[in-house]
Amino acid sequence: MGILALNADERVRDVRVSEDTLTVDLMDGRTISVPLVWYPRLLAGTAKQRARWTRCAAGYGIHWPDLDEDLSTEGLLRGAPAPGVFRQRLTRRSTRPRPPAGEAKVKRRSGRGG
């Protein structure tokens, strides 16, 4: 095991939530920043609700009591969004209204070369 792994301390030191980013400072000096859209409960919360957080899981987790949201530093370091986030985004894309087939614009090439 490398020396950096021995000194790694993934416990939460501080948490900041902006309009679009969740930033977590770890005890070992690293900072994790992830898009807030990955966590719909946090995204939907008010600034006051987002600011009210506590450490949980012996310092390896973050809990927002007003939003019933819990995140772990392990998940944040892995880059893991809330379950279903990408599925929801794909579903929204696939359910967008599309123009009827007769109204769709079709690009046609007018010959070769150019």
Secondary structure, 3 states (H helix, E strand, C coil): CCHHHHHCCCCEEEEEECCCEEEEEECCCCEEEEEHHHCHHHHHCCHHHHHCCEEEHHHCEEEECCCCEEEEHHHHHHCCCCCCHHHHHHHHHHCCCCCCHHHCCCCCCCCCCC
